Amino acid sequence: MKPESKKYTAVVDGKELMIETGTLAEQAGGAVTVRMGDSVILGTATMSDSAREGADFFPLTVNYEERMYANGSIPGSFFRREGRPGEDATLTCRLIDRPLRPMFPKDLRNDVQLILYALSSDDQPMDVLGINAASAALVISDIPWDGPIAGIRVGRIDGKFIAFPTFDEIEESDLDLVMAGSRDAILTVESNSKELSEEVILEALEWGQKAIQPLIDAQEKMAREIGKEKRSYLSFKVSDELKAEVKSKALAPINEVLEKNLGKVEFRKSLDAVRDEILESYAENEEVAPGDVKEAFEDVLKSAIRNRILETGKRSDGRDLTTVRDIWCEVNISPRPHGVGLFTRGQTQVMTMTTLGTPRDAQMIDNLSPTDTKRYMHHYNFPPFSVGEVRFLRGTSRREVGHGALAERALLPVLPSEEEFPYTMRLVSEVLSSNGSSSMASVCGSTLSLMDTGVPIKAPVAGVAMGLVKEGDRYAILTDIQGLEDHIGNMDFKVAGTDQGITALQMDIKLKGLSSQVMAEALEQAKAARSLIMSKMLETISEPREDLKPHVPRIEAIRVPVDKIGAIIGPGGKIIREIQEDTGAKIDIDDDGLVYIATDNAESARLAKERIEGLTATPEVGRIYTGRVVGIKTFGAFVEILPGIDGLVHISQLESSHVKNVEDVVDFGDEITVMVTDISKDGKIRLSRQAVLEGWSLEEAQKADRKK
């Protein structure tokens, strides 16, 4: 017998979101489908029966699987089935994970896995629906969790905020902001925008927080009516007695280390020595686990650093709250890459390489979004040596994908259009040293690299990571945070933009009830820091190079009528192959009539362009052409002035004097120069050789033709 389903709806900005449960995946801890329009996602949440052995962390896994059947297509891979998650799916996993993770008990060590499938995909992005599906599945499950939360995408069209914009509306919008929050607080934010002010971004956050309230209401109703009783679990909480003992031993030596204002490596070594000494004091006590001592020590360290910041305004490296670490930059430091930018801020260093390619080098996209190709790619690599570690290289991590995407979004609004700059662009940011904010260093390094390449960006972009320490009513906003400050703080707030406004923002908040005032102060403080960082960058290179480097391929774009594309390609591609073989140029043609000519030398490009223009040109009245005689009649000669296009030179227009026979002046195959004097409604072309011989204007030629 089919079980009864339960449906719960919420209306946000006039759009209905429906959560349904009870009929699918009954053995999961919790399972729901979330639907908006014809977009449907399945969310499941399950927890293991026991804690993971030896784990000193919470083992949460979030998997989002794009199923191509959701939009009625078959995967384009060789095996015709979905493989490893693509970039968009990986980013969706991160987007779902980040707001959920802080809501789990800190002492939980059972494995928790969330798996989400796209069941139907229409015009609504699946990532935000996934946040709501994951939250609803957890809310009704037996898994301990302090939810619900809700996710929303906020767009802005003609100055008006809209919720859950479609793919088409996102293209039209000057803001694409995804946020997740609880009843009282914003938890995470991901946004890219077209140089919007801090005030507009803040308004969007406040609008979004109010808009998610119906989604919270629906989930709370689900929890009351059908939610399972939460399971008990083995707690791995450190005892208050052990915490107090470790604090009495560790606090004074930790404060001594903090007073020395050491660099990252020296600071960590000094702290490790203090920790190891405390661990040694418990070596013979079998009732105390070393892991508990380490956790208690980290709590003391975190508290000491936070108190020092709040009470004295001093940070672990000696800076005050608003000081940016020392910056130096270089460009053009490697001979063969098309562009190189090196950005160093404190102990964080990123080198970004730019490579330009032809349109056929664009990335092919095979996912549930309407995007087919991608002409701008940003890849981020974080090797272990950048933090003085050794580990096996296992390919690109989720973190690397996420940081690359953030830097990509930051620069996208300032890139030239494809018509203006018809290149595919790939940027690779290599993190050479890291002590916090390497993603924002990638933004800065990428700006330098693009300008070194000669890409005509609309404006340079700089980025900075902000932090927050808050206890009660006391708080301190930190500019340019280190890795340690990210770990101990209440907020990681990355902001990138031009001098005109914000282009990208990413925020993770680890507390409830962050006020608009604090966020406004953080945005203003970040604006001042961006301005300082930008000035340092522009000291190295102030604007894009006027020309590309000699070894960079040249690409020229011309637009032709869509109905002329076939003339360029020819039967079976014959014509385009001939042009490429004769000129040495590579030619790509878009469906909208944009033709790209790529070559290593100017003469090759000129020849290819002339051939294409000749094939696609349209006759113009008053213009002079040199053509070949393709037909002779008693009343005149037919002359081919463009490929496949000919017109009539009447016998009276062949010479300045009277002509008795056409053959007295021209023969079949002769080349003559003529003026187009008229094109009739049915496309017949009237030509005059006499107008060229006499040097007449169009009006004079037409007047003389009418007299005869």
C-alpha positions as CSV (number, residue, x, y, z in Angstrom):
1,M,0.0,0.0,0.0
2,K,1.4,3.4,-1.0
3,P,2.2,5.5,2.1
4,E,0.6,8.9,2.6
5,S,2.8,11.8,1.7
6,K,3.0,15.1,3.7
7,K,3.3,18.4,1.9
8,Y,4.4,21.7,3.3
9,T,4.5,25.0,1.3
10,A,6.1,28.4,1.7
11,V,5.6,31.4,-0.5
12,V,8.6,33.7,-0.9
13,D,8.3,36.9,-3.0
14,G,5.3,35.4,-4.8
15,K,7.1,32.0,-5.6
16,E,5.9,28.8,-4.0
17,L,8.4,26.3,-2.6
18,M,6.9,22.9,-1.7
19,I,8.5,20.3,0.6
20,E,7.2,16.8,0.4
21,T,8.1,13.7,2.4
22,G,6.7,10.2,3.2
23,T,6.9,8.3,0.0
24,L,10.6,8.2,-1.0
25,A,13.7,6.8,0.6
26,E,12.0,5.5,3.8
27,Q,15.2,3.9,5.2
28,A,17.1,7.1,5.3
29,G,17.2,9.0,8.6
30,G,15.2,11.8,6.9
31,A,14.2,12.3,3.2
32,V,12.3,15.1,1.4
33,T,11.8,16.5,-2.0
34,V,11.8,20.2,-2.6
35,R,10.1,21.6,-5.6
36,M,9.9,25.1,-7.2
37,G,8.2,25.2,-10.6
38,D,9.4,22.1,-12.4
39,S,12.7,21.9,-10.6
40,V,12.8,19.1,-8.0
41,I,15.6,17.9,-5.7
42,L,15.7,14.9,-3.4
43,G,17.5,15.4,-0.1
44,T,18.4,12.6,2.3
45,A,20.2,12.6,5.7
46,T,21.6,9.5,7.5
47,M,23.8,9.0,10.6
48,S,25.9,6.0,11.5
49,D,25.0,3.9,14.6
50,S,28.3,4.5,16.3
51,A,31.1,7.1,16.5
52,R,34.0,6.8,14.0
53,E,36.9,5.1,15.7
54,G,39.8,7.4,16.4
55,A,38.1,10.5,14.9
56,D,38.9,13.9,16.6
57,F,36.6,15.8,14.3
58,F,32.9,15.7,13.2
59,P,32.8,13.4,10.0
60,L,30.1,15.2,7.9
61,T,29.8,14.4,4.2
62,V,27.6,16.2,1.7
63,N,27.2,14.8,-1.8
64,Y,25.2,16.4,-4.5
65,E,24.7,14.3,-7.6
66,E,23.7,15.9,-10.9
67,R,21.6,13.4,-12.8
68,M,21.3,14.4,-16.5
69,Y,17.9,12.7,-16.8
70,A,16.6,15.7,-14.7
71,N,16.5,17.8,-17.8
72,G,15.9,15.0,-20.3
73,S,19.5,14.7,-21.7
74,I,22.1,11.9,-21.9
75,P,25.6,12.5,-20.5
76,G,28.1,13.5,-23.2
77,S,30.9,11.3,-21.8
78,F,32.2,8.2,-23.6
79,F,30.3,5.8,-21.2
80,R,27.2,7.9,-21.3
81,R,26.8,8.0,-17.6
82,E,27.6,10.5,-14.9
83,G,31.2,10.4,-13.6
84,R,32.9,12.3,-10.9
85,P,31.1,15.5,-9.8
86,G,31.9,18.5,-12.0
87,E,32.8,22.0,-10.8
88,D,29.2,23.2,-10.3
89,A,28.3,20.1,-8.4
90,T,31.3,20.5,-6.1
91,L,30.5,24.1,-5.5
92,T,26.9,23.1,-4.6
93,C,28.2,20.6,-2.1
94,R,30.3,23.3,-0.4
95,L,27.4,25.7,-0.5
96,I,25.2,23.2,1.3
97,D,27.9,22.0,3.8
98,R,29.0,25.4,5.1
99,P,25.7,26.6,6.8
100,L,24.8,23.1,8.1
101,R,28.1,22.2,9.8
102,P,28.1,24.8,12.6
103,M,24.6,23.6,13.6
104,F,25.7,20.1,14.7
105,P,26.8,19.3,18.3
106,K,30.5,20.0,18.7
107,D,31.0,16.7,20.5
108,L,29.4,14.5,17.9
109,R,31.7,11.9,16.2
110,N,29.2,9.7,14.4
111,D,29.3,9.8,10.6
112,V,26.6,11.9,9.0
113,Q,26.0,11.8,5.3
114,L,23.7,14.0,3.2
115,I,23.0,12.9,-0.4
116,L,21.0,15.0,-2.8
117,Y,19.8,14.1,-6.3
118,A,18.5,16.5,-8.9
119,L,15.3,14.7,-10.1
120,S,13.9,17.4,-12.4
121,S,15.6,20.6,-13.7
122,D,13.9,23.5,-15.3
123,D,14.8,27.2,-15.1
124,Q,15.7,27.2,-11.4
125,P,19.3,26.7,-10.1
126,M,19.5,23.6,-7.9
127,D,22.0,24.8,-5.3
128,V,19.6,26.9,-3.2
129,L,16.9,24.3,-3.4
130,G,19.6,21.8,-2.1
131,I,20.2,23.9,1.0
132,N,16.5,23.8,1.9
133,A,16.2,20.1,1.1
134,A,19.2,19.2,3.3
135,S,17.8,21.3,6.1
136,A,14.4,19.8,5.9
137,A,15.7,16.3,5.8
138,L,17.8,16.9,8.9
139,V,14.9,18.6,10.7
140,I,12.6,15.6,10.4
141,S,15.4,13.0,10.9
142,D,16.6,11.4,14.1
143,I,20.0,13.2,13.8
144,P,20.9,15.7,16.5
145,W,21.0,19.1,14.8
146,D,20.2,22.7,15.9
147,G,18.2,23.7,12.8
148,P,16.3,24.6,10.7
149,I,18.0,26.9,8.3
150,A,16.9,28.2,4.9
151,G,18.6,29.2,1.7
152,I,17.6,31.9,-0.8
153,R,19.1,33.4,-4.0
154,V,18.6,37.2,-4.2
155,G,18.8,39.0,-7.6
156,R,18.4,42.7,-8.4
157,I,16.8,43.9,-11.6
158,D,16.1,47.6,-12.2
159,G,17.0,48.3,-8.6
160,K,14.4,45.9,-7.2
161,F,15.4,42.7,-5.2
162,I,13.8,39.4,-6.3
163,A,13.9,36.0,-4.7
164,F,14.8,32.8,-6.5
165,P,15.6,34.4,-9.9
166,T,15.6,32.0,-12.9
167,F,18.6,31.5,-15.1
168,D,17.3,34.1,-17.5
169,E,16.7,36.6,-14.6
170,I,20.2,36.0,-13.2
171,E,21.7,37.0,-16.6
172,E,19.7,40.3,-16.4
173,S,20.4,40.9,-12.8
174,D,23.3,43.0,-11.5
175,L,23.5,40.9,-8.3
176,D,23.6,37.1,-7.8
177,L,23.6,36.5,-4.0
178,V,23.1,33.2,-2.3
179,M,22.6,33.2,1.4
180,A,21.6,30.8,4.1
181,G,20.4,31.7,7.6
182,S,18.5,30.6,10.7
183,R,15.5,32.3,12.2
184,D,17.7,35.0,13.8
185,A,21.0,35.1,11.9
186,I,22.8,35.0,8.5
187,L,25.1,32.0,8.4
188,T,26.8,32.1,5.0
189,V,26.8,34.4,1.9
190,E,28.1,33.8,-1.6
191,S,27.7,36.7,-4.1
192,N,28.9,38.1,-7.3
193,S,27.8,41.6,-8.5
194,K,28.5,44.2,-11.1
195,E,30.4,46.7,-8.9
196,L,27.6,47.4,-6.4
197,S,28.1,49.6,-3.4
198,E,28.4,48.3,0.2
199,E,25.0,49.8,1.0
200,V,23.3,47.8,-1.7
201,I,24.9,44.6,-0.6
202,L,23.8,45.2,3.0
203,E,20.3,45.9,1.9
204,A,20.2,42.7,-0.1
205,L,21.4,40.7,3.0
206,E,18.7,42.3,5.2
207,W,16.0,41.7,2.5
208,G,17.1,38.1,2.1
209,Q,17.0,37.4,5.9
210,K,13.4,38.6,6.1
211,A,12.5,36.7,2.9
212,I,13.6,33.3,4.3
213,Q,11.2,33.4,7.3
214,P,8.4,31.5,5.6
215,L,10.8,28.7,4.8
216,I,11.8,28.5,8.4
217,D,8.1,28.5,9.4
218,A,7.4,25.5,7.1
219,Q,10.3,23.5,8.4
220,E,9.4,24.1,12.1
221,K,5.9,23.0,11.3
222,M,7.3,19.8,9.8
223,A,9.5,19.2,12.9
224,R,6.4,19.5,15.2
225,E,4.1,17.3,13.1
226,I,6.3,14.5,11.7
227,G,9.8,15.0,13.1
228,K,11.5,11.9,14.6
229,E,12.9,11.9,18.1
230,K,16.5,12.8,18.1
231,R,18.9,9.9,18.8
232,S,21.3,9.9,21.7
233,Y,25.0,9.6,20.9
234,L,28.4,9.1,22.6
235,S,29.6,12.5,23.6
236,F,33.3,13.3,23.1
237,K,33.1,16.5,25.1
238,V,36.2,17.4,27.2
239,S,35.4,17.6,30.9
240,D,35.3,21.0,32.6
241,E,37.8,19.8,35.2
242,L,40.4,18.9,32.5
243,K,39.8,22.2,30.8
244,A,40.4,24.1,34.0
245,E,43.6,22.1,34.7
246,V,45.0,22.7,31.2
247,K,44.2,26.4,31.4
248,S,46.1,26.8,34.7
249,K,49.1,25.3,33.0
250,A,48.9,26.8,29.5
251,L,47.5,30.4,29.8
252,A,50.7,32.1,31.1
253,P,53.1,30.6,28.7
254,I,50.7,31.2,25.8
255,N,50.5,34.9,26.7
256,E,54.3,35.0,26.8
257,V,54.4,33.7,23.3
258,L,51.8,36.2,22.1
259,E,53.8,39.1,23.5
260,K,56.7,38.2,21.2
261,N,54.8,39.0,17.9
262,L,56.3,36.1,16.1
263,G,55.8,35.0,12.5
264,K,53.7,32.0,11.6
265,V,56.4,29.3,11.8
266,E,58.1,30.6,14.9
267,F,54.7,31.2,16.6
268,R,53.5,27.6,15.9
269,K,56.8,26.1,17.1
270,S,56.7,28.0,20.3
271,L,53.1,27.0,20.9
272,D,53.9,23.3,20.1
273,A,56.6,23.4,22.7
274,V,54.2,24.6,25.3
275,R,51.6,22.0,24.3
276,D,54.1,19.2,24.3
277,E,55.2,20.1,27.8
278,I,51.7,19.9,29.0
279,L,51.0,16.6,27.2
280,E,54.1,15.2,28.9
281,S,52.7,16.1,32.3
282,Y,49.7,13.8,31.6
283,A,51.8,11.0,30.1
284,E,51.4,8.6,33.1
285,N,47.7,9.4,33.6
286,E,45.9,6.7,31.7
287,E,42.5,8.3,32.5
288,V,43.3,11.4,30.4
289,A,43.4,11.0,26.6
290,P,46.0,13.0,24.7
291,G,43.4,14.1,22.3
292,D,41.4,15.7,25.1
293,V,44.5,17.5,26.3
294,K,45.1,18.9,22.9
295,E,41.5,20.0,22.5
296,A,41.6,21.7,25.9
297,F,44.9,23.4,24.9
298,E,43.4,24.7,21.7
299,D,40.5,26.2,23.7
300,V,42.8,28.0,26.0
301,L,44.8,29.3,23.0
302,K,41.7,30.5,21.2
303,S,40.4,32.3,24.4
304,A,43.8,33.9,25.0
305,I,44.1,35.3,21.5
306,R,40.5,36.6,21.5
307,N,40.8,38.3,24.9
308,R,44.0,40.0,23.8
309,I,42.4,41.3,20.7
310,L,39.3,42.6,22.6
311,E,41.2,44.1,25.5
312,T,44.3,45.5,23.9
313,G,43.5,45.7,20.2
314,K,46.7,43.7,19.5
315,R,46.9,40.6,17.3
316,S,49.2,37.6,17.5
317,D,51.7,39.2,14.9
318,G,51.7,42.6,16.7
319,R,49.4,44.4,14.2
320,D,46.5,46.6,15.2
321,L,42.9,45.8,14.0
322,T,43.1,47.6,10.6
323,T,46.7,47.2,9.5
324,V,47.3,45.3,6.3
325,R,50.5,43.1,6.1
326,D,53.4,44.3,4.0
327,I,52.7,44.0,0.2
328,W,55.0,43.6,-2.8
329,C,54.2,42.7,-6.3
330,E,55.9,41.7,-9.6
331,V,54.8,41.0,-13.2
332,N,56.4,39.4,-16.3
333,I,58.7,37.2,-14.2
334,S,58.5,34.1,-16.4
335,P,59.4,34.4,-20.2
336,R,56.9,32.2,-22.0
337,P,53.5,32.4,-20.2
338,H,51.3,35.1,-21.8
339,G,51.0,37.0,-18.5
340,V,52.3,36.6,-15.0
341,G,51.3,38.4,-11.7
342,L,53.0,37.7,-8.4
343,F,51.3,39.1,-5.3
344,T,52.8,38.8,-1.8
345,R,51.0,40.0,1.4
346,G,52.8,39.0,4.6
347,Q,53.5,35.3,4.4
348,T,50.8,34.7,1.8
349,Q,52.1,34.6,-1.8
350,V,50.3,33.7,-5.0
351,M,51.6,33.6,-8.6
352,T,48.9,33.7,-11.3
353,M,49.6,32.7,-14.9
354,T,47.4,33.8,-17.8
355,T,47.0,31.8,-21.0
356,L,45.1,33.1,-24.0
357,G,43.5,30.7,-26.5
358,T,41.1,30.6,-29.4
359,P,37.4,30.2,-29.0
360,R,37.7,26.5,-29.7
361,D,39.8,26.3,-26.5
362,A,36.7,27.3,-24.4
363,Q,35.6,24.7,-21.8
364,M,32.7,22.6,-22.8
365,I,30.0,22.4,-20.1
366,D,27.8,19.3,-19.7
367,N,25.6,19.9,-16.7
368,L,22.0,21.0,-15.7
369,S,22.6,24.7,-16.3
370,P,21.9,26.3,-19.7
371,T,25.6,27.2,-20.1
372,D,27.3,25.2,-22.9
373,T,30.7,26.8,-23.0
374,K,33.0,28.9,-20.7
375,R,35.6,31.3,-22.2
376,Y,37.0,32.4,-18.8
377,M,38.4,29.8,-16.3
378,H,40.2,30.4,-13.1
379,H,42.0,27.4,-11.4
380,Y,43.6,27.5,-7.9
381,N,46.2,25.2,-6.6
382,F,47.2,24.8,-3.0
383,P,50.3,22.6,-2.7
384,P,51.4,21.2,0.7
385,F,54.8,23.1,0.6
386,S,52.8,26.4,0.8
387,V,52.2,25.7,4.5
388,G,55.4,23.7,5.2
389,E,53.7,20.3,5.1
390,V,54.2,17.0,3.3
391,R,51.2,15.1,1.9
392,F,50.2,12.9,-1.0
393,L,48.9,14.9,-4.0
394,R,45.4,13.5,-4.8
395,G,44.1,15.9,-7.4
396,T,42.0,19.0,-7.0
397,S,40.3,19.3,-3.6
398,R,36.8,20.8,-3.0
399,R,38.5,23.7,-1.3
400,E,40.7,24.4,-4.3
401,V,37.6,24.3,-6.6
402,G,35.8,26.7,-4.3
403,H,38.7,29.2,-4.0
404,G,39.2,29.2,-7.7
405,A,35.5,29.9,-8.3
406,L,35.5,32.8,-5.9
407,A,38.4,34.4,-7.6
408,E,36.8,33.7,-11.0
409,R,33.6,35.5,-9.9
410,A,35.5,38.5,-8.6
411,L,37.1,39.2,-12.0
412,L,34.2,38.3,-14.3
413,P,32.4,41.7,-14.2
414,V,35.6,43.6,-15.4
415,L,36.5,41.3,-18.3
416,P,36.0,42.6,-21.9
417,S,33.2,41.2,-24.0
418,E,33.9,38.4,-26.5
419,E,33.5,40.8,-29.4
420,E,36.0,43.3,-27.8
421,F,38.5,40.6,-26.9
422,P,37.8,37.3,-28.7
423,Y,40.1,35.1,-26.6
424,T,39.5,32.2,-24.3
425,M,41.2,33.0,-21.0
426,R,42.6,30.5,-18.5
427,L,44.1,31.8,-15.2
428,V,46.0,29.5,-12.8
429,S,46.8,30.7,-9.3
430,E,49.7,28.9,-7.7
431,V,49.7,29.4,-3.9
432,L,53.5,29.4,-3.1
433,S,53.1,30.4,0.6
434,S,50.0,30.7,2.7
435,N,49.1,32.3,6.0
436,G,45.5,33.3,5.4
437,S,43.5,34.9,2.6
438,S,45.1,33.1,-0.3
439,S,41.9,33.3,-2.3
440,M,42.0,37.1,-2.1
441,A,45.7,37.0,-2.9
442,S,44.6,35.0,-6.0
443,V,42.2,37.8,-7.0
444,C,45.0,40.4,-6.7
445,G,47.6,38.2,-8.5
446,S,45.1,37.6,-11.3
447,T,44.5,41.3,-11.8
448,L,48.2,41.8,-12.1
449,S,48.5,38.9,-14.5
450,L,45.6,40.0,-16.8
451,M,47.2,43.5,-17.0
452,D,50.6,42.0,-17.7
453,T,49.0,40.0,-20.5
454,G,47.4,43.0,-22.1
455,V,43.8,42.0,-21.5
456,P,41.8,45.3,-21.6
457,I,40.0,44.8,-18.2
458,K,37.5,47.6,-17.3
459,A,39.1,48.1,-13.9
460,P,41.6,46.4,-11.6
461,V,40.1,44.3,-8.8
462,A,41.6,43.8,-5.3
463,G,40.4,41.6,-2.5
464,V,40.8,41.3,1.3
465,A,39.7,38.8,4.0
466,M,38.1,40.3,7.1
467,G,37.5,38.7,10.5
468,L,35.5,39.3,13.6
469,V,36.0,38.6,17.3
470,K,32.8,39.1,19.4
471,E,32.0,38.4,23.1
472,G,28.7,39.7,24.3
473,D,28.5,43.4,23.3
474,R,32.2,43.7,22.7
475,Y,33.6,43.1,19.2
476,A,36.6,43.8,17.0
477,I,36.7,43.7,13.2
478,L,40.0,42.5,11.9
479,T,41.5,43.5,8.5
480,D,43.6,41.1,6.5
481,I,43.3,38.0,8.8
482,Q,45.9,35.3,9.1
483,G,45.0,31.6,9.1
484,L,45.0,31.5,12.9
485,E,42.6,34.4,13.1
486,D,40.2,32.7,10.7
487,H,40.3,29.6,13.0
488,I,39.6,31.5,16.3
489,G,37.3,34.2,15.0
490,N,33.5,34.4,14.6
491,M,33.5,35.4,10.9
492,D,35.5,34.9,7.7
493,F,34.4,37.6,5.4
494,K,36.1,37.9,1.9
495,V,35.4,41.0,-0.2
496,A,36.7,41.8,-3.7
497,G,35.9,44.7,-5.9
498,T,37.0,47.7,-7.9
499,D,37.2,51.3,-6.7
500,Q,33.6,51.6,-7.9
501,G,32.1,48.7,-5.9
502,I,32.0,45.1,-4.9
503,T,32.3,42.3,-7.5
504,A,32.4,39.2,-5.2
505,L,31.8,38.4,-1.5
506,Q,32.0,35.2,0.6
507,M,31.0,35.2,4.2
508,D,30.9,32.5,6.9
509,I,29.5,33.6,10.2
510,K,29.9,31.4,13.3
511,L,27.5,33.1,15.7
512,K,23.9,34.1,16.0
513,G,22.5,37.5,15.8
514,L,25.2,39.5,13.9
515,S,23.8,43.0,13.6
516,S,23.5,45.0,10.5
517,Q,25.8,47.6,12.1
518,V,28.6,45.2,12.5
519,M,28.3,44.0,8.9
520,A,28.2,47.6,7.7
521,E,31.4,48.4,9.7
522,A,33.1,45.3,8.3
523,L,32.2,46.3,4.7
524,E,33.5,49.9,5.2
525,Q,36.7,48.6,6.8
526,A,37.2,46.2,3.9
527,K,36.7,49.0,1.4
528,A,39.5,51.0,3.0
529,A,41.8,47.9,2.9
530,R,40.9,47.2,-0.7
531,S,41.9,50.8,-1.6
532,L,45.3,50.4,0.1
533,I,46.0,47.1,-1.6
534,M,44.9,48.4,-4.9
535,S,47.4,51.3,-4.6
536,K,50.2,48.9,-4.0
537,M,49.3,46.8,-7.0
538,L,49.0,49.8,-9.3
539,E,52.6,50.9,-8.3
540,T,53.7,47.7,-10.1
541,I,51.5,48.0,-13.2
542,S,49.0,50.8,-13.5
543,E,47.0,49.7,-16.6
544,P,46.9,46.8,-19.1
545,R,49.7,46.6,-21.6
546,E,48.8,48.2,-24.9
547,D,49.7,45.1,-26.9
548,L,50.0,41.4,-26.3
549,K,53.4,39.8,-26.0
550,P,55.1,38.7,-29.3
551,H,54.5,35.0,-28.7
552,V,50.8,35.3,-28.0
553,P,48.5,34.3,-30.9
554,R,46.5,37.2,-32.5
555,I,42.8,36.9,-32.8
556,E,40.5,39.2,-34.7
557,A,36.7,39.1,-34.6
558,I,34.4,40.2,-37.4
559,R,30.7,39.9,-37.5
560,V,28.9,38.6,-40.7
561,P,25.2,38.2,-41.5
562,V,24.0,34.9,-40.1
563,D,22.7,34.0,-43.6
564,K,26.2,34.3,-44.9
565,I,27.8,31.7,-42.6
566,G,27.1,29.0,-45.2
567,A,29.0,30.9,-47.8
568,I,32.1,30.9,-45.6
569,I,31.9,27.2,-44.7
570,G,31.0,26.0,-48.2
571,P,29.8,22.5,-49.3
572,G,31.1,20.1,-46.7
573,G,33.4,22.7,-45.3
574,K,35.3,23.1,-48.5
575,I,35.6,26.9,-48.5
576,I,36.7,27.4,-44.9
577,R,39.3,24.7,-45.3
578,E,40.7,26.4,-48.4
579,I,40.9,29.7,-46.6
580,Q,42.8,28.1,-43.6
581,E,45.1,26.2,-45.9
582,D,45.9,29.3,-48.1
583,T,46.4,31.8,-45.3
584,G,47.6,29.7,-42.4
585,A,44.9,31.2,-40.1
586,K,42.5,29.3,-37.8
587,I,38.9,30.3,-38.2
588,D,36.0,29.7,-35.8
589,I,32.4,30.7,-36.5
590,D,29.7,31.2,-33.8
591,D,26.0,30.6,-34.6
592,D,25.4,34.4,-34.2
593,G,27.7,35.3,-37.0
594,L,30.8,36.2,-35.0
595,V,33.9,35.0,-36.9
596,Y,37.2,34.6,-35.1
597,I,40.5,34.7,-37.1
598,A,43.5,33.4,-35.1
599,T,47.0,33.6,-36.5
600,D,50.6,34.2,-35.5
601,N,51.2,37.0,-38.1
602,A,49.4,40.1,-39.4
603,E,49.6,39.3,-43.1
604,S,47.9,35.9,-42.6
605,A,45.1,37.6,-40.7
606,R,44.7,40.3,-43.4
607,L,44.4,37.7,-46.1
608,A,41.9,35.6,-44.3
609,K,39.8,38.6,-43.3
610,E,39.7,39.8,-47.0
611,R,38.6,36.4,-48.1
612,I,35.8,36.2,-45.5
613,E,34.7,39.8,-46.2
614,G,34.6,39.0,-49.9
615,L,32.4,36.0,-49.3
616,T,30.0,37.8,-47.0
617,A,29.9,41.3,-48.3
618,T,26.6,42.9,-49.6
619,P,26.7,45.2,-52.6
620,E,26.3,48.9,-51.7
621,V,24.9,51.6,-54.0
622,G,27.7,54.1,-54.8
623,R,30.5,51.7,-54.0
624,I,33.2,50.8,-56.6
625,Y,34.1,47.2,-57.2
626,T,36.6,45.4,-59.4
627,G,34.9,42.3,-60.9
628,R,35.1,39.7,-63.7
629,V,33.0,39.6,-66.8
630,V,30.9,36.5,-66.5
631,G,28.4,37.0,-69.3
632,I,28.0,39.1,-72.5
633,K,24.7,40.0,-74.2
634,T,23.9,42.4,-77.0
635,F,22.6,45.0,-74.5
636,G,25.5,44.8,-72.0
637,A,27.9,42.7,-69.9
638,F,27.3,40.9,-66.6
639,V,30.1,41.4,-64.1
640,E,30.6,39.4,-60.9
641,I,31.5,42.0,-58.3
642,L,31.3,39.8,-55.2
643,P,31.5,35.9,-54.9
644,G,28.2,34.7,-56.4
645,I,26.8,38.2,-57.0
646,D,26.8,39.9,-60.4
647,G,25.2,43.0,-62.0
648,L,24.6,44.4,-65.4
649,V,26.7,47.1,-67.1
650,H,24.4,48.4,-69.8
651,I,26.2,48.9,-73.2
652,S,25.6,52.7,-72.8
653,Q,27.6,52.6,-69.5
654,L,30.7,50.7,-70.8
655,E,32.6,53.7,-72.2
656,S,32.6,57.5,-72.3
657,S,31.9,57.4,-76.0
658,H,29.3,55.5,-78.0
659,V,29.8,51.7,-78.1
660,K,28.4,49.7,-81.0
661,N,29.2,46.2,-79.8
662,V,29.9,45.0,-76.2
663,E,32.8,42.8,-77.5
664,D,34.6,46.0,-78.7
665,V,35.2,46.9,-75.1
666,V,35.2,43.7,-73.0
667,D,35.5,40.0,-73.4
668,F,34.4,37.1,-71.2
669,G,36.8,36.8,-68.2
670,D,38.1,40.4,-68.3
671,E,38.5,42.3,-65.1
672,I,36.9,45.8,-65.0
673,T,36.1,48.4,-62.4
674,V,32.5,49.5,-62.0
675,M,30.2,51.5,-59.7
676,V,27.0,50.2,-58.3
677,T,24.4,52.8,-59.4
678,D,21.2,51.1,-58.4
679,I,19.8,47.9,-56.7
680,S,16.1,47.2,-57.5
681,K,13.6,45.8,-55.1
682,D,14.0,42.4,-56.6
683,G,17.8,42.5,-56.1
684,K,18.9,43.3,-59.7
685,I,22.1,45.4,-59.7
686,R,22.8,48.2,-62.1
687,L,26.5,48.9,-62.8
688,S,28.4,51.7,-64.6
689,R,32.0,51.5,-66.0
690,Q,31.6,55.0,-67.5
691,A,31.1,56.5,-63.9
692,V,34.5,55.2,-62.9
693,L,36.2,56.5,-66.1
694,E,34.7,59.9,-65.7
695,G,35.2,60.1,-62.0
696,W,31.5,60.8,-61.4
697,S,29.7,60.9,-58.1
698,L,26.8,58.6,-57.5
699,E,24.3,61.3,-58.3
700,E,26.1,62.2,-61.5
701,A,26.3,58.6,-62.6
702,Q,22.6,58.0,-61.9
703,K,21.6,61.2,-63.8
704,A,23.7,60.2,-66.8
705,D,22.2,56.7,-66.8
706,R,18.7,58.0,-66.8
707,K,19.4,60.3,-69.8
708,K,20.4,57.3,-71.8
